[in-house]
């Protein structure tokens, strides 16, 4: 069974930075596209950023573009999200996700339904 485990969440002041990490494990796990989603209280879960299976294509939600950077280490099966210039509206539970679909080897999946595996989430709280 594939497992995704997030870490790095916490409390930070507006304008600060946090780095989230996601470690993937499991038998013969070869993820294709991986991504980060978030869910704020009372809101639906939304796409934040994604990276293709090859690792050379990224896509960001407009709300985080220019502030967040997604990256992955294929050898270590890890996924990171560097979050800078954080705003109170970035407060949410952040989830790591991965798809096993070869459709997303060269592209990035935005829809939640494209992802097969999900982490348990890590809380990010940005104070004003």
C-alpha positions as CSV (number, residue, x, y, z in Angstrom):
1,X,0.0,0.0,0.0
2,X,1.4,3.4,-1.0
3,X,1.7,5.9,1.8
4,X,2.2,9.6,1.7
5,X,3.3,11.4,4.9
6,X,3.5,15.2,5.1
7,X,5.6,17.2,7.5
8,X,6.6,20.8,8.0
9,X,3.4,22.5,8.8
10,X,3.1,25.0,11.7
11,X,2.3,28.5,12.8
12,X,3.9,31.5,11.0
13,X,3.3,35.2,10.8
14,X,2.2,36.8,7.7
15,X,5.1,37.4,5.3
16,X,7.0,34.4,6.7
17,X,7.9,31.2,5.1
18,X,7.4,27.5,5.6
19,X,8.6,24.4,3.7
20,X,6.3,21.4,3.5
21,X,7.7,17.9,2.7
22,X,6.0,14.7,1.6
23,X,7.6,11.3,1.8
24,X,6.2,8.6,-0.4
25,X,6.7,4.9,0.4
26,X,5.3,1.6,-0.7
27,X,6.1,-1.4,-2.8
28,X,7.4,-0.6,-6.3
29,X,6.0,2.9,-6.0
30,X,6.6,4.9,-9.1
31,X,4.6,8.1,-8.9
32,X,3.8,10.1,-11.9
33,X,2.3,13.5,-11.3
34,X,2.4,14.6,-7.6
35,X,0.7,17.7,-6.2
36,X,-0.3,19.7,-3.2
37,X,-3.9,20.6,-2.3
38,X,-5.3,22.5,0.6
39,X,-8.6,22.8,2.5
40,X,-9.5,25.8,4.6
41,X,-12.2,25.7,7.3
42,X,-15.6,25.7,5.7
43,X,-14.2,25.5,2.2
44,X,-13.7,22.8,-0.4
45,X,-10.3,21.3,-1.0
46,X,-8.5,23.1,-3.8
47,X,-5.5,22.5,-6.0
48,X,-2.3,24.4,-5.0
49,X,0.6,23.2,-7.1
50,X,1.6,20.1,-9.1
51,X,4.6,18.6,-10.8
52,X,4.7,16.1,-13.6
53,X,6.1,12.6,-13.4
54,X,9.2,13.6,-15.3
55,X,9.6,16.5,-12.9
56,X,10.1,19.2,-15.5
57,X,6.6,20.6,-15.7
58,X,4.9,22.5,-12.9
59,X,1.6,24.3,-12.5
60,X,0.4,26.6,-9.8
61,X,-2.9,28.0,-8.7
62,X,-3.1,31.7,-9.4
63,X,-3.4,32.4,-5.7
64,X,0.0,31.1,-4.9
65,X,1.9,31.8,-8.2
66,X,5.2,33.6,-7.5
67,X,5.1,32.8,-3.8
68,X,5.1,29.0,-3.7
69,X,7.6,26.6,-5.4
70,X,7.0,22.8,-5.8
71,X,9.9,20.4,-6.3
72,X,10.5,16.7,-6.1
73,X,13.5,14.4,-5.5
74,X,12.9,11.3,-7.7
75,X,15.6,9.3,-6.1
76,X,14.2,9.8,-2.6
77,X,10.6,9.8,-3.5
78,X,10.0,13.1,-1.8
79,X,7.9,16.2,-2.7
80,X,8.4,19.6,-1.3
81,X,6.5,22.9,-1.3
82,X,8.4,26.0,-0.4
83,X,5.9,28.7,0.7
84,X,7.1,32.3,0.9
85,X,5.3,35.6,1.6
86,X,2.6,33.7,3.4
87,X,-0.8,35.3,3.9
88,X,-3.5,34.6,6.4
89,X,-5.6,33.3,3.6
90,X,-3.1,30.5,3.1
91,X,-4.2,29.0,6.4
92,X,-5.4,25.5,5.7
93,X,-4.7,21.8,6.0
94,X,-2.3,20.9,3.2
95,X,-2.4,17.5,1.5
96,X,0.2,15.7,-0.6
97,X,-1.2,13.6,-3.4
98,X,0.1,11.3,-6.1
99,X,-1.3,9.6,-9.2
100,X,-0.3,6.4,-10.8
101,X,-1.8,7.3,-14.1
102,X,0.7,7.4,-17.0
103,X,-1.4,10.2,-18.5
104,X,0.4,12.6,-16.2
105,X,3.9,11.5,-16.9
106,X,4.6,14.7,-18.8
107,X,1.8,16.9,-17.6
108,X,0.3,18.1,-14.3
109,X,-3.1,17.0,-13.1
110,X,-5.2,19.7,-11.5
111,X,-8.4,17.7,-10.7
112,X,-8.6,15.9,-7.4
113,X,-10.2,12.9,-9.1
114,X,-6.9,12.3,-11.0
115,X,-5.1,11.5,-7.8
116,X,-5.0,8.0,-6.4
117,X,-3.1,8.5,-3.2
118,X,-3.4,11.1,-0.4
119,X,-1.5,12.0,2.7
120,X,-3.2,12.7,6.0
121,X,-2.6,16.4,5.8
122,X,-0.5,19.0,7.7
123,X,-1.9,22.2,9.3
124,X,-0.5,25.5,8.2
125,X,-1.7,28.6,10.1
126,X,-0.7,32.1,9.1
127,X,-1.3,34.8,11.7
128,X,-1.9,38.4,10.7
